[in-house]
């Protein structure tokens, strides 16, 4: 029996934000997961850029920035 290996290519996008508090990041992850349910989303608030990291097969960069702005936070892609 031959087993096929299926590889899923994942993108990782890194965003600079102005999220400061842990409880804010938890609420934002919940809100973003509603819009991007297949994505792995987390914050690194110890980084000086208050990193938002989203991993998925496709990461909607413009929609992420728009949503973060809608929720009252600054958000820009780090290159």
mmCIF file of the C-alpha atoms, coordinates in Angstrom:
data_MODEL
# 
_entry.id   MODEL 
# 
loop_
_atom_site.group_PDB 
_atom_site.id 
_atom_site.type_symbol 
_atom_site.label_atom_id 
_atom_site.label_alt_id 
_atom_site.label_comp_id 
_atom_site.label_asym_id 
_atom_site.label_entity_id 
_atom_site.label_seq_id 
_atom_site.pdbx_PDB_ins_code 
_atom_site.Cartn_x 
_atom_site.Cartn_y 
_atom_site.Cartn_z 
_atom_site.occupancy 
_atom_site.B_iso_or_equiv 
_atom_site.pdbx_formal_charge 
_atom_site.auth_seq_id 
_atom_site.auth_comp_id 
_atom_site.auth_asym_id 
_atom_site.auth_atom_id 
_atom_site.pdbx_PDB_model_num 
ATOM 1  C CA . UNK A 1 1  ? 0.000   0.000  0.000  1.00 0.00 ? 1  UNK A CA 1 
ATOM 2  C CA . UNK A 1 2  ? 1.342   3.405  -0.980 1.00 0.00 ? 2  UNK A CA 1 
ATOM 3  C CA . UNK A 1 3  ? 0.508   6.320  1.246  1.00 0.00 ? 3  UNK A CA 1 
ATOM 4  C CA . UNK A 1 4  ? 0.358   9.752  -0.279 1.00 0.00 ? 4  UNK A CA 1 
ATOM 5  C CA . UNK A 1 5  ? 1.904   12.600 1.616  1.00 0.00 ? 5  UNK A CA 1 
ATOM 6  C CA . UNK A 1 6  ? -0.028  15.815 1.452  1.00 0.00 ? 6  UNK A CA 1 
ATOM 7  C CA . UNK A 1 7  ? 1.826   18.989 2.242  1.00 0.00 ? 7  UNK A CA 1 
ATOM 8  C CA . UNK A 1 8  ? 0.014   22.185 3.010  1.00 0.00 ? 8  UNK A CA 1 
ATOM 9  C CA . UNK A 1 9  ? 2.020   25.298 2.402  1.00 0.00 ? 9  UNK A CA 1 
ATOM 10 C CA . UNK A 1 10 ? 1.463   27.805 5.140  1.00 0.00 ? 10 UNK A CA 1 
ATOM 11 C CA . UNK A 1 11 ? 2.091   31.518 5.004  1.00 0.00 ? 11 UNK A CA 1 
ATOM 12 C CA . UNK A 1 12 ? 3.103   33.480 8.061  1.00 0.00 ? 12 UNK A CA 1 
ATOM 13 C CA . UNK A 1 13 ? 2.416   37.192 8.167  1.00 0.00 ? 13 UNK A CA 1 
ATOM 14 C CA . UNK A 1 14 ? 3.854   39.389 10.898 1.00 0.00 ? 14 UNK A CA 1 
ATOM 15 C CA . UNK A 1 15 ? 2.212   42.665 11.859 1.00 0.00 ? 15 UNK A CA 1 
ATOM 16 C CA . UNK A 1 16 ? 3.383   45.520 14.071 1.00 0.00 ? 16 UNK A CA 1 
ATOM 17 C CA . UNK A 1 17 ? 0.607   46.668 16.429 1.00 0.00 ? 17 UNK A CA 1 
ATOM 18 C CA . UNK A 1 18 ? 0.032   48.948 19.383 1.00 0.00 ? 18 UNK A CA 1 
ATOM 19 C CA . UNK A 1 19 ? -1.679  46.287 21.517 1.00 0.00 ? 19 UNK A CA 1 
ATOM 20 C CA . UNK A 1 20 ? -0.298  46.619 25.045 1.00 0.00 ? 20 UNK A CA 1 
ATOM 21 C CA . UNK A 1 21 ? -2.198  44.364 27.425 1.00 0.00 ? 21 UNK A CA 1 
ATOM 22 C CA . UNK A 1 22 ? -2.555  40.596 27.463 1.00 0.00 ? 22 UNK A CA 1 
ATOM 23 C CA . UNK A 1 23 ? -6.338  40.733 27.939 1.00 0.00 ? 23 UNK A CA 1 
ATOM 24 C CA . UNK A 1 24 ? -6.624  42.916 24.811 1.00 0.00 ? 24 UNK A CA 1 
ATOM 25 C CA . UNK A 1 25 ? -4.668  40.346 22.792 1.00 0.00 ? 25 UNK A CA 1 
ATOM 26 C CA . UNK A 1 26 ? -6.926  37.511 23.959 1.00 0.00 ? 26 UNK A CA 1 
ATOM 27 C CA . UNK A 1 27 ? -10.065 39.393 22.870 1.00 0.00 ? 27 UNK A CA 1 
ATOM 28 C CA . UNK A 1 28 ? -8.483  40.333 19.534 1.00 0.00 ? 28 UNK A CA 1 
ATOM 29 C CA . UNK A 1 29 ? -7.459  36.739 18.815 1.00 0.00 ? 29 UNK A CA 1 
ATOM 30 C CA . UNK A 1 30 ? -11.074 35.665 19.421 1.00 0.00 ? 30 UNK A CA 1 
ATOM 31 C CA . UNK A 1 31 ? -12.394 38.385 17.102 1.00 0.00 ? 31 UNK A CA 1 
ATOM 32 C CA . UNK A 1 32 ? -9.858  37.630 14.363 1.00 0.00 ? 32 UNK A CA 1 
ATOM 33 C CA . UNK A 1 33 ? -10.499 33.874 14.634 1.00 0.00 ? 33 UNK A CA 1 
ATOM 34 C CA . UNK A 1 34 ? -14.169 34.609 13.912 1.00 0.00 ? 34 UNK A CA 1 
ATOM 35 C CA . UNK A 1 35 ? -13.130 36.098 10.567 1.00 0.00 ? 35 UNK A CA 1 
ATOM 36 C CA . UNK A 1 36 ? -10.256 33.678 9.882  1.00 0.00 ? 36 UNK A CA 1 
ATOM 37 C CA . UNK A 1 37 ? -11.317 30.391 11.511 1.00 0.00 ? 37 UNK A CA 1 
ATOM 38 C CA . UNK A 1 38 ? -8.586  28.236 9.940  1.00 0.00 ? 38 UNK A CA 1 
ATOM 39 C CA . UNK A 1 39 ? -5.756  30.576 10.949 1.00 0.00 ? 39 UNK A CA 1 
ATOM 40 C CA . UNK A 1 40 ? -3.329  30.152 13.812 1.00 0.00 ? 40 UNK A CA 1 
ATOM 41 C CA . UNK A 1 41 ? -3.215  33.608 15.447 1.00 0.00 ? 41 UNK A CA 1 
ATOM 42 C CA . UNK A 1 42 ? -1.149  34.914 18.337 1.00 0.00 ? 42 UNK A CA 1 
ATOM 43 C CA . UNK A 1 43 ? 0.526   37.999 19.767 1.00 0.00 ? 43 UNK A CA 1 
ATOM 44 C CA . UNK A 1 44 ? 4.042   38.534 21.074 1.00 0.00 ? 44 UNK A CA 1 
ATOM 45 C CA . UNK A 1 45 ? 3.596   41.509 23.371 1.00 0.00 ? 45 UNK A CA 1 
ATOM 46 C CA . UNK A 1 46 ? 7.128   41.220 24.756 1.00 0.00 ? 46 UNK A CA 1 
ATOM 47 C CA . UNK A 1 47 ? 8.525   42.228 21.355 1.00 0.00 ? 47 UNK A CA 1 
ATOM 48 C CA . UNK A 1 48 ? 9.016   45.995 20.949 1.00 0.00 ? 48 UNK A CA 1 
ATOM 49 C CA . UNK A 1 49 ? 6.710   45.894 17.893 1.00 0.00 ? 49 UNK A CA 1 
ATOM 50 C CA . UNK A 1 50 ? 3.849   44.163 19.787 1.00 0.00 ? 50 UNK A CA 1 
ATOM 51 C CA . UNK A 1 51 ? 3.746   41.444 17.123 1.00 0.00 ? 51 UNK A CA 1 
ATOM 52 C CA . UNK A 1 52 ? 0.566   39.930 15.721 1.00 0.00 ? 52 UNK A CA 1 
ATOM 53 C CA . UNK A 1 53 ? 1.362   36.672 13.909 1.00 0.00 ? 53 UNK A CA 1 
ATOM 54 C CA . UNK A 1 54 ? -1.097  34.929 11.600 1.00 0.00 ? 54 UNK A CA 1 
ATOM 55 C CA . UNK A 1 55 ? -0.370  31.579 9.964  1.00 0.00 ? 55 UNK A CA 1 
ATOM 56 C CA . UNK A 1 56 ? -2.551  29.956 7.305  1.00 0.00 ? 56 UNK A CA 1 
ATOM 57 C CA . UNK A 1 57 ? -2.549  28.818 3.691  1.00 0.00 ? 57 UNK A CA 1 
ATOM 58 C CA . UNK A 1 58 ? -3.603  32.375 2.813  1.00 0.00 ? 58 UNK A CA 1 
ATOM 59 C CA . UNK A 1 59 ? -3.367  35.388 5.108  1.00 0.00 ? 59 UNK A CA 1 
ATOM 60 C CA . UNK A 1 60 ? -5.631  38.310 4.114  1.00 0.00 ? 60 UNK A CA 1 
ATOM 61 C CA . UNK A 1 61 ? -3.253  41.151 4.933  1.00 0.00 ? 61 UNK A CA 1 
ATOM 62 C CA . UNK A 1 62 ? -5.477  44.093 3.964  1.00 0.00 ? 62 UNK A CA 1 
ATOM 63 C CA . UNK A 1 63 ? -8.484  42.620 5.783  1.00 0.00 ? 63 UNK A CA 1 
ATOM 64 C CA . UNK A 1 64 ? -6.376  42.033 8.910  1.00 0.00 ? 64 UNK A CA 1 
ATOM 65 C CA . UNK A 1 65 ? -5.190  45.657 8.946  1.00 0.00 ? 65 UNK A CA 1 
ATOM 66 C CA . UNK A 1 66 ? -8.743  46.881 8.294  1.00 0.00 ? 66 UNK A CA 1 
ATOM 67 C CA . UNK A 1 67 ? -10.182 44.797 11.144 1.00 0.00 ? 67 UNK A CA 1 
ATOM 68 C CA . UNK A 1 68 ? -7.483  45.810 13.610 1.00 0.00 ? 68 UNK A CA 1 
ATOM 69 C CA . UNK A 1 69 ? -8.083  49.477 12.728 1.00 0.00 ? 69 UNK A CA 1 
ATOM 70 C CA . UNK A 1 70 ? -11.847 48.928 13.120 1.00 0.00 ? 70 UNK A CA 1 
ATOM 71 C CA . UNK A 1 71 ? -11.190 47.505 16.612 1.00 0.00 ? 71 UNK A CA 1 
ATOM 72 C CA . UNK A 1 72 ? -9.202  50.652 17.468 1.00 0.00 ? 72 UNK A CA 1 
ATOM 73 C CA . UNK A 1 73 ? -5.617  49.442 17.039 1.00 0.00 ? 73 UNK A CA 1 
ATOM 74 C CA . UNK A 1 74 ? -2.746  50.343 14.761 1.00 0.00 ? 74 UNK A CA 1 
ATOM 75 C CA . UNK A 1 75 ? -1.566  47.498 12.544 1.00 0.00 ? 75 UNK A CA 1 
ATOM 76 C CA . UNK A 1 76 ? 0.971   47.325 9.736  1.00 0.00 ? 76 UNK A CA 1 
ATOM 77 C CA . UNK A 1 77 ? 2.818   44.518 7.978  1.00 0.00 ? 77 UNK A CA 1 
ATOM 78 C CA . UNK A 1 78 ? 6.431   44.051 8.975  1.00 0.00 ? 78 UNK A CA 1 
ATOM 79 C CA . UNK A 1 79 ? 8.722   43.253 6.067  1.00 0.00 ? 79 UNK A CA 1 
# 
